[in-house]
Amino acid sequence: MIYADLPAGANVFLDASIFIHHFEPNPLFGPAATQFLERIENQEIQGTTATHVVSEVAHRLMTIEAMQAFGWKSPGIALRLRNHPTQVQALKHFRQAVQEIPLFGIPILTIDAAWLDRAAEISQQTGLLHNDALVIAVMRAHGLTNLASADPDFDRMPGITRYAPQ
């Protein structure tokens, strides 16, 4: 299923990839992500995300911005950023993205401490990485079954319908 297949009136949890593709912008997946976010903004569908997802978006956009601004390569980018705090201070795009996410009308759920252990359990049961398992834990806690994500790892989660960019 693709983003456009999500029916009007549906509730959907948004993973980091949809925001990253929109704000990057990704030439392949960006237009579909932008159209999907516009559907939420226009209240055709209801989107929800969580604080850890927004943090993941900020981190990834920070690394992308640093690679573009400073010509740095992807391998070792986090260490390079840690070692160059002055360059980190110059980055602005990632913060603008974090500020824009709520403007789409997307509630950002805070993470309950109990969900962290539930996510660890989901990781052990399914092999999902912890942040992805935390997405599932949050979705289950809120009774959500639709997920907007480019990550095919979620396809092995029973009871979850993933909507991808294409």
C-alpha positions as CSV (number, residue, x, y, z in Angstrom):
1,M,0.0,0.0,0.0
2,I,1.2,3.5,-0.7
3,Y,0.5,6.8,1.1
4,A,-2.3,7.7,-1.4
5,D,-4.2,4.5,-0.5
6,L,-4.9,5.6,3.1
7,P,-8.6,6.3,3.1
8,A,-10.1,9.7,4.1
9,G,-10.9,9.9,7.8
10,A,-8.2,7.3,8.8
11,N,-5.8,7.7,11.7
12,V,-2.1,7.0,10.9
13,F,1.1,7.1,12.9
14,L,4.0,8.8,11.1
15,D,7.5,7.3,11.2
16,A,10.6,9.5,10.7
17,S,11.0,8.7,7.0
18,I,8.0,10.6,5.9
19,F,9.3,13.8,7.6
20,I,12.8,13.3,6.4
21,H,11.7,12.7,2.8
22,H,9.6,15.9,3.0
23,F,12.2,18.2,4.6
24,E,15.3,16.9,2.7
25,P,13.6,17.1,0.2
26,N,14.1,13.6,-1.3
27,P,13.7,13.8,-5.1
28,L,12.1,10.3,-5.3
29,F,9.9,10.1,-2.2
30,G,9.6,13.8,-1.3
31,P,6.6,14.7,-3.4
32,A,4.5,11.8,-2.0
33,A,5.6,12.7,1.5
34,T,4.6,16.3,1.0
35,Q,1.2,15.4,-0.5
36,F,0.6,13.1,2.5
37,L,1.4,15.8,5.0
38,E,-0.9,18.2,3.1
39,R,-3.7,15.6,3.5
40,I,-3.1,15.8,7.3
41,E,-2.9,19.6,7.3
42,N,-6.2,19.7,5.3
43,Q,-7.7,17.3,7.9
44,E,-8.5,14.7,5.3
45,I,-6.7,12.2,7.5
46,Q,-5.4,12.3,11.0
47,G,-1.7,11.9,11.7
48,T,0.1,11.3,15.0
49,T,3.8,10.9,15.8
50,A,5.9,10.7,19.0
51,T,8.8,12.6,20.5
52,H,11.4,10.0,19.7
53,V,10.4,10.1,16.1
54,V,10.8,13.9,15.9
55,S,14.2,13.5,17.6
56,E,15.2,10.9,15.0
57,V,14.1,13.3,12.3
58,A,16.1,16.2,13.8
59,H,19.2,14.0,14.1
60,R,19.0,12.7,10.5
61,L,18.3,16.1,9.0
62,M,21.2,17.6,11.0
63,T,23.6,15.0,9.5
64,I,22.2,15.6,6.0
65,E,22.5,19.4,6.4
66,A,26.1,19.0,7.7
67,M,27.1,16.8,4.7
68,Q,25.6,19.3,2.3
69,A,27.0,22.4,4.1
70,F,30.5,21.2,4.8
71,G,31.0,18.5,2.2
72,W,31.4,15.8,4.8
73,K,30.8,12.1,4.0
74,S,28.2,9.9,5.7
75,P,30.6,7.5,7.4
76,G,31.6,8.9,10.7
77,I,29.2,11.9,10.5
78,A,28.0,11.7,14.1
79,L,31.6,11.7,15.4
80,R,32.5,14.6,13.1
81,L,29.6,16.6,14.4
82,R,30.6,15.9,18.0
83,N,34.1,17.0,17.3
84,H,33.0,20.3,15.5
85,P,30.5,22.0,17.8
86,T,30.9,25.3,16.0
87,Q,29.6,23.7,12.8
88,V,26.7,22.2,14.7
89,Q,25.8,25.7,15.9
90,A,25.6,26.9,12.3
91,L,23.0,24.3,11.3
92,K,19.5,25.6,11.0
93,H,17.4,23.5,8.7
94,F,16.9,20.6,11.1
95,R,15.5,23.0,13.8
96,Q,13.1,24.6,11.3
97,A,11.8,21.1,10.5
98,V,11.2,20.3,14.1
99,Q,9.2,23.6,14.5
100,E,7.1,22.9,11.4
101,I,6.0,19.4,12.3
102,P,3.2,20.5,14.7
103,L,2.1,23.1,12.1
104,F,0.7,20.3,10.0
105,G,-1.7,19.6,12.8
106,I,0.2,16.5,13.9
107,P,0.0,15.7,17.7
108,I,3.3,14.6,19.1
109,L,2.9,12.0,21.8
110,T,5.3,11.9,24.7
111,I,6.8,8.5,25.5
112,D,5.6,6.7,28.6
113,A,8.5,5.0,30.5
114,A,6.6,1.7,30.4
115,W,6.6,1.7,26.6
116,L,10.4,1.5,26.6
117,D,10.4,-1.9,28.2
118,R,7.5,-2.9,25.9
119,A,9.6,-1.8,22.9
120,A,12.5,-3.9,24.2
121,E,10.2,-6.9,24.4
122,I,9.0,-6.2,20.8
123,S,12.6,-6.0,19.7
124,Q,13.4,-9.4,21.2
125,Q,10.3,-11.0,19.7
126,T,10.6,-9.5,16.2
127,G,14.1,-8.4,15.6
128,L,13.1,-4.8,15.1
129,L,15.6,-2.2,16.2
130,H,14.5,-0.4,19.4
131,N,13.3,2.9,17.9
132,D,11.1,1.0,15.4
133,A,9.9,-1.3,18.2
134,L,9.0,1.9,20.2
135,V,6.9,3.0,17.3
136,I,4.9,-0.2,17.5
137,A,4.6,0.1,21.3
138,V,3.3,3.7,21.0
139,M,0.9,2.6,18.2
140,R,-0.4,-0.3,20.3
141,A,-0.8,1.9,23.4
142,H,-3.0,4.3,21.3
143,G,-4.9,1.7,19.3
144,L,-3.3,2.7,16.0
145,T,-2.9,0.1,13.2
146,N,-1.9,2.4,10.2
147,L,1.7,3.4,9.8
148,A,3.2,5.8,7.2
149,S,6.8,4.7,6.7
150,A,9.3,3.8,4.0
151,D,10.8,1.1,6.3
152,P,9.8,-2.4,5.1
153,D,10.9,-3.9,8.4
154,F,7.5,-2.9,9.8
155,D,5.9,-5.3,7.3
156,R,6.6,-8.2,9.6
157,M,4.5,-6.8,12.3
158,P,1.1,-8.5,12.5
159,G,-1.9,-6.1,12.8
160,I,0.0,-3.2,11.3
161,T,-0.8,-1.8,7.8
162,R,2.2,0.1,6.4
163,Y,1.7,2.8,3.8
164,A,4.9,3.5,1.8
165,P,5.8,6.4,-0.5
166,Q,5.5,4.1,-3.6
